Amino acid sequence: MHNKIPLAEALRPRTFDEYLGQEHLAGPDGLIRRMLEKGVVPSMIFWGPPGTGKTTLALLIAEQYSMDFYKMSAVHAGVKEVRAVIESAAMKGGGILFIDEIHRFSKSQQDSLLGAVEKGTVTLIGATTENPSFEVIGPLLSRSQVYVLHHLEDVHLKQLLDKAIEYIEKNYHISVDVKESDGIIAYSGGDARKLLNTLDLIVLSMQENDALILTNEVVKEVARKKTGAYDKAGEYHYDIISAFIKSLRGSDPNGALYWMARMLNGGEDPLFIARRMLILASEDIGNANPTAMILANACFEAVHKVGMPEARIILSQTAVYLASSQKSNASYLAIDKAFEIVRKTGDLPVPLHLRNAPTKLMKDLDYGFGYKYAHDFPGNFVNQEFLPDQLKGTTIYTPGKNAREEELRQRLKSYWKEKYGY
C-alpha cells in the first residue's frame, strides 16, 4: 500500500471529459476546447493558484495533438537546459514546452525563449501562480495568450474525493467509510493536489488491514503532522514567513537566515521573500535607517534579474542588513493614526489658504489666500497650519527613539516649538 503511485498522479485526468473545473477553458464550450477544435495551438500562460490543473491542461493539449511534450521547472532549469530542449524540439519538428513556475525565470532566461516561440519551434505553455503582467517579460507575454484558472469549487472537490475513494478501494484493497467529507474539502482550499496528498497521508498513517474511516478529526490530525514540511501554498507557509519577519524585526540574523533557508529549500519564490523584506524595511525600520528601503528595493530588482540559485546570496545579504539595522515603526503607526482620524472625522474641508487657485474665480473666492510660501522665509520655513481647522494641534507622527529620528525630532521641535514638542 505504501508503494502505490501517489493519488495526484494516479488520478490525473487523461481526457478533457475527466478534467474537473475550469469549465470556462476546458468545458465543452470552453475557450481552449473551442480553440483546439479549430486546430489552433498558440503559446499560452496559465495563471492560477496551485492545484487547479495547469500542468494537466498542458498535458491534455499535447495529448490531443500528439505533440512531443517537454516539461521543465523554472526552479531547476537554466538557459543551457532551455536551449537543449529547443534544439531537440527543432530536430523533431516542434513540440510543446511546458515551463512550471515560469515567473521564476530571470529576464535572461525568458529572453532565451523568444526566438523559438517567434519561429514556432516550440509552443510555449507557462504556468504561474503570480500575475504574469509583473513577472513575465513583455515580448514573451505579447506572444502568448493568458488564461486564468480558479480554485476548484466544492462540487468539483467532492467529485474528486469520490473518485479517489473508488480508486483506493479498488487498488489498495481496503474499505473506506466516509463519515465526514467537509473537513478535507475545506482543508484543501480549492486545491485538488492538496486534497489528494492529504488523502495519501491518511492512508499511509493507517495500520495494516484497517478500514479507512474518514472524519474531520482524522484530517485535522494529519494536517498537524504535515506541518513539519514547508508547503509554499499551505498554512505552514504563513507560519514560516511569520517566523522570518519576526526574526528580522527582532534583530536576529541567525533566525532570519534559518527561516529563509527553510523557505528557499521548500521551493518558495525568492521574489516573495524579497517583496516581504521591502515591506519590512519601511514598516519596521523606516526613518531609523532610510537606506534599508533602498537596499531592499535593490534586492528585489536584483533577484528579479538574476534568479536562483545566485539570488539566495542577494537575499541573504539584505536579510542580514535588515536584521542588524536600527528599528522604528513610527511611520507605520503614523499612517494608521491618520487613517483612524480620517475615518472618525470624514471629509473635512481643505482650509482656504491651502486650496489651489488656478482661475480668477477661485482667487476671488479667496482660494489660496493667506498661504505663505516656505522658500520666501529664513531657513525655508514659516509657521502656518496644514491641517483642517477641526484638527488643529493634532499630533499624528511621533519620531521613534533612535539616532536618526532623534535628529528629525529636534528639527521639528525647533520649527514648531510646543506643537511638535513631544
Secondary structure, 3 states (H helix, E strand, C coil): CCCCCCHHHHCCCCCHHHCCCCHHHHCCCCHHHHHHHCCCCCCEEEECCCCCCHHHHHHHHHHHCCCCEEEEECCCCCHHHHHHHHHHHHHCCCCEEEEECHHHCCHHHHHHHHHHHHHCCCEEEEEECCCHHHHCCHHHHHCCEEEECCCCCHHHHHHHHHHHHHHHHHHCCCCEEECCCHHHHHHHCCCHHHHHHHHHHHHHCCCCCCCEEECHHHHHHHHHHHCCCCCCCCHHHHHHHHHHHHHHHCCCHHHHHHHHHHHHHCCCCHHHHHHHHHHHHHHHHHHHCCHHHHHHHHHHHHHHHHCCCCHHHHHHHHHHHHHHCCCCCHHHHHHHHHHHHHHHHCCCCCCHHHCCCCCHHHHHCCCCCCCCCHHHCHHHCCCCCCCCHHHCCCCCCCCCCCHHHHHHHHHHHHHHHHHHCC
